[in-house]
Amino acid sequence: MKNELKTGFIICIFFSLFFVADKTLFSTIYHGIENTIDLYPLSYFTTYLIVGIPVFLFVFFSDRYQILKPLGLKSNFFQAIAFSFIFTVPMFIGYGIMAGFEISLAPKDFWFGVVFAAFFEELYYRGFFFGQLFKKTKLGFLSALVLGALVFASLHLYQSDDPATLFGIFIITFMGAGFFAWMFVEWDYNLWVPIGLHFFMNLSWTIFSISDNAFGNLTANLIRGLTILFA
């Protein structure tokens, strides 16, 4: 028990190192790389890998010099993406009807709000923080889920200044984090499943311009609920 508490504490420390680097150094690193290679998708991707070095170091040395498998990235990619798309069909159809099937997607919105948001949020918050806590400590599924979801939901509170909207954003993202964590475990730690779900859910939300924050309206959330039930 004592060793597992120690492990949990160490996981939190390494996650905190990533978190602090992400919040304080990301912009500086990103602009430094961007000024050198002038290709923002690659600059953003590289920066997110750099701030995640503490995470990769912990996994590498605690999982017998492996990184991809412990984080769930060595699982079946194509199966995960195929099922993720099927699960999110209700959102594409429902949001398409809401928007009259008028599509709008700026390149930066696609890369930052869809591709990288899905991949790196799942990698660091589900694959590492939740996954490592759940697998290497006796916190249990629910405790690890709640702890990870609280941190994840708090990250999205920048999206509004209105208290009611902030509360809605927190609840939606908290539940989303729990849903992605559950899918991660149910699919035998295949991280590509929550990554795929996150990607397609964000994509449908973005291309049909449903809302400028994660909360949306009642109709949008009912449609999102159909995807969750389907999955």
Disulfide bonds with the S-S distance in Angstrom:
none
